[in-house]
Each structure stands twice: as C-alpha cells, then as structure tokens.
Amino acid sequence: MVGKNVFFEYVKLVLMSIGLLTFCSCKAPLKNRSEVFSYIDEERNGLVKSNQSNGIDCKVNFLPWQLQASNKSQSEIAINEKTKNTFKSQYYFLISFSKDKKELLRQLSANEYSEMVQTLAFRMTDYIKIRLADGKVIKPLSCLFQQTYGLSNANQLLVIFNQADFKTEETFTILINEFGFRTGNLSFSFELNQQQKLQELLPS
C-alpha cells in the first residue's frame, strides 16, 4: 500500500512538473517584431478582432507601444529611450480594410478612390471612438493613414488613444461608424488584460 501511494505521488509530481514547464514555455519573452506580430495575430490571445460586411474585411489589432518606440527598420525590438514615456502613455490600434485579400482602395472607381483617400487621411477621428464598459466614450488622439499604392494586401490606419482614459483590466469596444466603404457601423470588443499579458513578454 505504501509503495502504491509513493507511486501515485511520483506520478502527480511528474504531471505538475510537465504543467509548469508548459506554462513557462508560454511565457517565453518575445524577442523580435516578427514574434510580436505572430502573437498578436493569434486569435486566442485576444489582441485581434475581425469583421466582414458587404464583402469587405475589417481587422483591428491591439498593438503594444514597444512596436512604435523601436526602430521599424530593425527586426529586434530596441526601445528608443528618449521618447519611451510618450509611447508608453498611449494605446495603439491598427485597423485594416481589404477585399479578396487585396487593398480595398485600389478596387474603387477613380472618384471614390480620391474621396476615400481624403477621408482616411484627414477625417477618421470623426468616425472612430471607444466606448468603455461604464458607457464613457473616448475619441482618438489621432488617426494616421499611409498610402501603400497597391503594394500591401490591405489599407491600414493607425489609431492612437490616451492610455490615461482607460481603467485597469477593463472591457471596451471600438466603434467605427460608416464613413464611405458601405460596411455600415462596425464594433470590436477587447479586454485590457490581454494587452497586459502581452506586456509581460516585452521589454519595458
């Protein structure tokens, strides 16, 4: 009987050790930009949300500030210490629009193309906002659109919010009102604790 109890205790110890190793492996630090984007694009990590409307795919990625503070021409994440505090005080979201895995703008008529470029470049702060769990609405600090001239598989918009407007571990919803792509109003829900889990894997 004693031998059997010892055996079961040994098995339990082995299983706990395997579980601990598995947990630790999931917490391995992310060393370069490619690893960070791979982590973000895993839906189970809660940092990417997508929606399709009228044949148009819209995706929203919650980006860590480290990607903005590091040199984008380098694969390794090296923080720019001079501007670190500015980047840390903001939340970043990358919004992508595509159709058939191609840039949406390049599939519009000439007149629509010109109008939508103007909207994406200068007017998007009027169409995007965040609603917190308590109903409070937050407007973005800025929306940055970069023309890629058909060289990407989606048109992208970087949207920046003030981190101080959020509460710790809060659920919130990004709202994108109809602005010309005929998708109707779109909404994407996120949880801040998913962003905080990512921060544990990145240099601070």
Secondary structure, DSSP 4 states (H G I P E B T S, - for coil): -HHHHHHHHHHHHHHHHHHHHHHHHHTPPP-BHHHHHHHHH-GGGT-EEEEEETTEEEEEEEE-HHHHHB-TTSSB--B-TTSHHHHHTEEEEEEEEEETTEESGGGS-HHHHHHHHHHHHHTGGGTEEEEETTS-EE--SEEEE---TT-SSSEEEEEEEEGGGSPTT-EEEEEE---SSS---EEEEEEHHHHHHHHTTS--
